[in-house]
Amino acid sequence: MGRKPTYTASRQLKDIKRIIRFKSLPYNPFRRGLYTVEELMEGYDADVPGKSLDEIIANHFNRDKKMPRVHEALAQRIHDHAIDHALYGFAQPEPHQRRKIIGVMGGHSKTRADEIYHTVAKLTWQLSKKGFAIVSGGGPGVMEAANLGAYLSLYESEAVDESVAILKKSPDYSRRKEYIAAAFEVKKKFKKDSGTSLAIPTWAYSDEPTGQFSSGIGKYFSNSIREDGLLAIAADGVVFAPGSAGTLQEVFQDAAHNSYWSFNTRAPMIFLDKDFYSKPPSTFDVVKYQASLGKDPYDAFVGICSTPDEVVAFIEAHPMKAKPNMNLKRTFGLSNLTLN
């Protein structure tokens, strides 16, 4: 029998280059930063659906999202890894410094006409004024309201009321053209550079329109990685507005992070709307009770509120806590964020 050919390092390198030479993709797997609203909306035509970059990527993703070919799967993983690093850059814009970040979770089915939408927008306007950056899941409903309040934080509070009044004219995205047009109208009326906020959506929910009010967008293909990263980056607390199964998942995922000191820190969990979260079986009661158990309880970090003022007061009274006897670093992905 003849000798087997040697698989040299140079051959391996050629194979790697061949494998990662991505062509004909509508997205760049090796991107070096967050998306912007303008980038994802490029090509948008109100009268011809599917023309924006966001929609083009979504249609590409949906063609084989159940089981993508290995080439496509690899491209998506590399892309999401790039988004991980972009989020790290957002969380720590300067060496040895970090942003104070509050997450706001809640139902995507809440309309712009719902009272909770207005309440969340007023809350994030206040939190932004207090120096917190806001992060949402980047979708409609409560998530859009969260980014809206931050967007308007360079204006007086009346701007929130005026904007919600405009947006109510198209309360949900069943009529996408009018829904996006109402957001354009708000942005035309309030033209100042927006306050800082982050949206972390996913192409897994490809029917949702591009959110218009965040200053940066970390959009993922993988919803599971996106969910965990969304909670991880909200280092200074998470507000849970009313929602359904998705919000419930985030509640218990965040509770697990606090319980196990997943990032060597603990931070507030605030349930917004006492009427909603106190009804039996009460999600708040379950989380509060579970947090009180054992030798290392964190129930003091679990609160329930109904007004923006109450939420802000609770967050300020319960700053993020580092795990005792640990160096003051918070792990986000593969990177460390110094807590000073």
Phi, psi and omega per residue, in radians:
M1 nan 2.466 3.141
G2 -1.345 2.870 3.120
R3 -1.209 2.455 3.051
K4 -1.252 2.446 3.129
P5 -1.132 2.475 3.132
T6 -1.335 2.288 3.120
Y7 -1.559 1.538 -2.990
T8 -1.308 2.859 3.115
A9 -1.060 -0.644 -3.128
S10 -1.154 -0.657 3.082
R11 -1.156 -0.698 3.105
Q12 -1.053 -0.765 -3.124
L13 -1.090 -0.729 3.113
K14 -1.082 -0.710 3.131
D15 -1.124 -0.739 3.126
I16 -1.068 -0.797 3.128
K17 -1.071 -0.659 3.117
R18 -1.157 -0.712 -3.099
I19 -1.163 -0.695 -3.029
I20 -1.716 0.241 3.062
R21 -1.492 1.507 -3.055
F22 -1.430 2.299 3.109
K23 -2.260 2.686 3.026
S24 1.075 0.542 3.035
L25 -1.745 2.482 3.116
P26 -1.399 -0.034 3.129
Y27 -2.260 2.787 3.115
N28 -1.743 1.913 -3.131
P29 -1.071 -0.448 -3.058
F30 -1.773 0.490 -3.116
R31 -1.047 2.745 -2.987
R32 -2.047 0.284 3.136
G33 -2.932 3.136 3.077
L34 -1.213 2.779 2.963
Y35 -1.353 2.796 2.943
T36 -2.007 2.845 3.068
V37 -1.003 -0.770 -3.089
E38 -1.084 -0.677 -3.139
E39 -1.142 -0.820 -3.114
L40 -1.235 -0.451 3.132
M41 -1.542 -0.061 -3.108
E42 -0.985 2.250 -3.123
G43 1.570 -0.041 -3.081
Y44 -1.033 2.320 3.073
D45 -2.269 2.005 -3.065
A46 -1.030 -0.472 -3.064
D47 -1.716 -0.165 -3.130
V48 -2.257 1.694 -3.114
P49 -1.054 2.620 3.017
G50 1.586 0.155 -3.059
K51 -1.637 -0.363 -3.109
S52 -1.301 2.752 3.109
L53 -1.012 -0.731 -3.140
D54 -1.009 -0.799 -3.130
E55 -1.214 -0.643 3.123
I56 -1.114 -0.765 3.101
I57 -1.133 -0.718 3.130
A58 -1.062 -0.777 3.134
N59 -1.134 -0.681 3.075
H60 -1.076 -0.802 -3.126
F61 -1.090 -0.712 -3.047
N62 -1.239 -0.313 -3.096
R63 -1.098 -0.594 -3.135
D64 -2.561 0.708 -3.037
K65 -1.218 -0.424 -3.122
K66 -1.172 -0.707 3.123
M67 -2.647 1.426 -3.104
P68 -1.176 2.671 3.036
R69 -1.081 2.747 -3.029
V70 -1.049 -0.642 -3.140
H71 -1.092 -0.793 3.123
E72 -1.191 -0.741 3.131
A73 -1.045 -0.739 3.125
L74 -1.114 -0.743 3.125
A75 -1.066 -0.734 3.138
Q76 -1.153 -0.698 -3.140
R77 -1.142 -0.740 3.118
I78 -1.122 -0.735 3.099
H79 -1.010 -0.836 -3.099
D80 -1.176 -0.554 3.039
H81 -1.121 -0.681 3.086
A82 -1.110 -0.662 3.094
I83 -1.167 -0.670 3.042
D84 -0.909 -0.848 -3.099
H85 -1.187 -0.606 3.093
A86 -1.149 -0.655 3.088
L87 -1.174 -0.665 3.053
Y88 -1.020 -0.744 3.113
G89 -1.113 -0.611 3.076
F90 -1.175 -0.766 -3.079
A91 -1.201 -0.558 3.135
Q92 -2.280 1.405 -3.065
P93 -1.196 -0.404 3.120
E94 -2.299 2.630 3.104
P95 -0.979 2.364 3.080
H96 1.112 0.366 3.034
Q97 -2.314 2.706 3.087
R98 -2.523 2.704 3.011
R99 -1.372 2.593 2.920
K100 -1.495 2.102 -2.994
I101 -2.183 2.261 3.064
I102 -1.991 2.271 3.059
G103 -1.605 2.519 3.068
V104 -2.212 2.048 -3.123
M105 -1.987 2.728 3.119
G106 2.891 3.075 -2.974
G107 -1.184 2.330 3.071
H108 -1.310 -0.291 -3.114
S109 -1.508 -0.115 3.056
K110 -1.158 2.321 -3.074
T111 -1.603 2.937 3.103
R112 -1.154 -0.279 3.122
A113 -1.569 -0.177 3.130
D114 -1.272 2.513 -3.123
E115 -1.072 -0.596 -3.117
I116 -1.137 -0.522 3.085
Y117 -1.057 -0.841 3.139
H118 -1.120 -0.733 -3.141
T119 -1.075 -0.778 -3.130
V120 -1.144 -0.705 3.112
A121 -1.084 -0.721 3.105
K122 -1.166 -0.651 3.121
L123 -1.100 -0.853 -3.076
T124 -1.256 -0.468 2.998
W125 -1.067 -0.796 3.138
Q126 -1.151 -0.786 -3.129
L127 -1.099 -0.679 3.090
S128 -1.106 -0.695 3.093
K129 -1.096 -0.484 3.140
K130 -1.468 -0.024 3.088
G131 1.718 0.129 3.101
F132 -1.575 2.454 2.930
A133 -1.529 2.524 -3.085
I134 -1.833 2.415 3.026
V135 -2.204 2.355 3.084
S136 -2.258 3.063 3.098
G137 -1.338 -0.063 3.005
G138 1.425 0.048 3.138
G139 -1.679 -2.886 3.111
P140 -1.408 -2.975 3.096
G141 1.191 -2.345 -3.129
V142 -0.994 -0.638 -3.108
M143 -1.119 -0.761 3.093
E144 -1.108 -0.732 3.130
A145 -1.024 -0.686 -3.141
A146 -1.075 -0.806 3.129
N147 -1.246 -0.543 3.114
L148 -1.076 -0.849 -3.123
G149 -1.023 -0.717 3.106
A150 -1.179 -0.712 3.130
Y151 -0.985 -0.642 -3.056
L152 -1.594 0.129 -3.004
S153 -1.219 -0.196 3.057
L154 -1.491 -0.032 3.117
Y155 -1.940 3.032 3.041
E156 -1.312 2.894 -3.021
S157 -1.083 -0.442 3.133
E158 -1.055 -0.448 3.132
A159 -1.089 -0.569 3.107
V160 -1.130 -0.825 3.138
D161 -1.073 -0.762 -3.131
E162 -1.125 -0.718 -3.116
S163 -1.175 -0.757 3.125
V164 -1.097 -0.661 3.104
A165 -1.069 -0.688 3.096
I166 -1.177 -0.810 -3.064
L167 -1.169 -0.515 3.126
K168 -1.044 -0.367 -3.132
K169 -1.127 -0.395 3.015
S170 -2.330 1.481 -2.911
P171 -1.202 -0.478 -3.139
D172 -2.454 2.974 -2.997
Y173 -1.608 0.358 3.028
S174 -1.141 -0.487 3.011
R175 -1.966 1.456 -2.941
R176 -1.036 -0.734 -3.107
K177 -1.020 -0.848 -3.135
E178 -1.223 -0.606 -3.141
Y179 -1.081 -0.824 3.141
I180 -1.247 -0.638 3.125
A181 -1.058 -0.656 3.120
A182 -1.132 -0.683 3.081
A183 -1.139 -0.713 3.080
F184 -1.029 -0.684 -3.136
E185 -1.104 -0.707 3.096
V186 -1.108 -0.783 -3.112
K187 -1.177 -0.533 3.081
K188 -1.224 -0.654 -3.125
K189 -1.290 -0.636 -3.107
F190 -2.055 1.566 -2.930
K191 -1.611 -0.181 -3.118
K192 -1.003 2.708 3.029
D193 -0.921 2.339 -3.031
S194 -1.248 2.708 2.985
G195 -1.129 2.830 -3.017
T196 -1.362 2.164 3.002
S197 -2.688 2.791 -3.059
L198 -2.191 2.434 3.012
A199 -2.045 2.388 3.131
I200 -2.216 1.403 3.129
P201 -1.614 -3.001 -3.136
T202 -2.575 2.553 3.046
W203 -1.280 -0.089 3.029
A204 -1.115 -0.471 3.046
Y205 -1.868 1.186 -2.956
S206 -1.314 -0.187 3.115
D207 -1.372 -0.267 -3.077
E208 -1.387 2.346 -3.137
P209 -1.226 2.816 3.116
T210 -1.135 2.157 3.056
G211 -1.115 2.469 -2.985
Q212 -1.807 -0.075 -2.889
F213 -2.021 0.019 3.130
S214 -1.557 2.717 3.098
S215 -1.555 -0.239 3.079
G216 -2.655 2.573 -3.098
I217 -2.264 2.096 3.052
G218 -1.817 1.469 -3.026
K219 -1.603 2.319 -3.049
Y220 -1.980 2.724 2.887
F221 -1.469 -0.770 -3.094
S222 -1.453 2.027 -3.136
N223 -1.248 -0.581 -3.112
S224 -1.170 -0.747 3.092
I225 -1.140 -0.712 3.133
R226 -1.073 -0.756 -3.117
E227 -1.073 -0.804 -3.105
D228 -1.198 -0.697 3.113
G229 -1.152 -0.610 3.113
L230 -1.057 -0.757 3.110
L231 -1.313 -0.591 -3.114
A232 -1.151 -0.686 -3.063
I233 -1.330 -0.325 3.115
A234 -1.407 1.197 -2.951
A235 -1.212 -0.387 -3.038
D236 -1.836 0.144 3.051
G237 2.374 2.814 3.125
V238 -2.295 2.306 3.056
V239 -1.791 2.228 3.135
F240 -1.897 1.795 3.021
A241 -1.409 2.922 3.140
P242 -0.976 2.424 3.117
G243 -2.805 -2.908 -3.124
S244 -2.093 -2.324 -2.969
A245 -1.098 -0.691 -3.123
G246 -1.119 -0.739 3.112
T247 -1.159 -0.680 3.115
L248 -1.073 -0.721 3.083
Q249 -1.028 -0.765 -3.126
E250 -1.153 -0.609 3.106
V251 -1.023 -0.905 -3.052
F252 -1.327 -0.482 3.041
Q253 -1.159 -0.741 3.107
D254 -1.183 -0.648 3.082
A255 -1.069 -0.696 3.104
A256 -1.126 -0.727 3.106
H257 -1.036 -0.777 3.133
N258 -1.172 -0.737 -3.090
S259 -1.097 -0.745 -3.055
Y260 -1.688 0.134 -3.101
W261 0.896 0.811 -3.011
S262 -0.938 -0.593 -3.123
F263 -2.030 0.420 -3.121
N264 1.086 0.394 3.103
T265 -2.513 2.878 2.941
R266 -2.320 2.608 -3.106
A267 -2.594 2.852 -3.055
P268 -1.070 2.543 2.921
M269 -2.059 2.001 -3.067
I270 -2.041 2.166 3.090
F271 -1.636 2.056 -3.062
L272 -1.700 2.007 3.130
D273 1.906 1.609 -3.091
K274 -1.062 -0.681 -3.130
D275 -1.063 -0.776 -3.092
F276 -1.198 -0.818 -2.994
Y277 -1.540 -0.086 3.108
S278 -1.691 -0.219 -3.120
K279 -1.165 2.354 3.122
P280 -1.250 2.511 -0.138
P281 -1.268 2.182 -2.975
S282 -1.446 2.048 3.067
T283 -1.056 -0.730 3.140
F284 -1.038 -0.815 -3.127
D285 -1.054 -0.717 -3.135
V286 -1.098 -0.838 -3.104
V287 -1.171 -0.722 -3.140
K288 -1.093 -0.769 3.139
Y289 -1.137 -0.825 -3.134
Q290 -1.055 -0.651 -3.124
A291 -1.213 -0.325 -3.104
S292 -1.541 -0.126 -3.028
L293 -1.462 2.778 3.010
G294 1.410 -3.050 -3.094
K295 -1.485 -0.098 -3.039
D296 -2.328 1.061 -3.042
P297 -1.252 2.749 3.072
Y298 -2.370 0.395 -3.068
D299 -1.077 -0.375 3.091
A300 -1.121 -0.374 -3.128
F301 -1.529 -0.023 -3.091
V302 -1.858 2.023 -3.084
G303 -2.285 2.833 3.093
I304 -2.298 2.308 -3.027
C305 -2.473 2.882 3.094
S306 -2.227 -0.175 -3.111
T307 -2.239 2.706 3.078
P308 -0.984 -0.706 3.140
D309 -1.041 -0.729 3.139
E310 -1.136 -0.708 -3.138
V311 -1.127 -0.832 -3.134
V312 -1.043 -0.750 3.138
A313 -1.097 -0.700 -3.134
F314 -1.152 -0.759 -3.141
I315 -1.106 -0.746 -3.130
E316 -1.191 -0.516 3.137
A317 -1.424 -0.218 -3.090
H318 -2.301 1.243 3.115
P319 -1.145 2.723 3.114
M320 -0.889 2.419 -3.077
K321 -2.031 2.271 3.079
A322 -1.435 2.570 3.111
K323 -1.098 2.310 -3.132
P324 -1.013 2.527 3.077
N325 1.112 0.412 3.071
M326 -2.044 2.629 3.005
N327 -1.171 2.603 -2.959
L328 -1.383 1.271 3.096
K329 -2.336 2.475 3.105
R330 -1.962 2.149 -3.113
T331 -1.440 2.228 3.019
F332 -2.235 1.917 -3.020
G333 1.143 -2.190 3.132
L334 -1.768 0.165 -3.040
S335 -2.012 2.801 3.122
N336 -1.958 2.370 3.114
L337 -1.919 2.035 -3.113
T338 -1.280 2.298 -3.024
L339 -1.605 1.224 3.040
N340 -2.394 nan nan
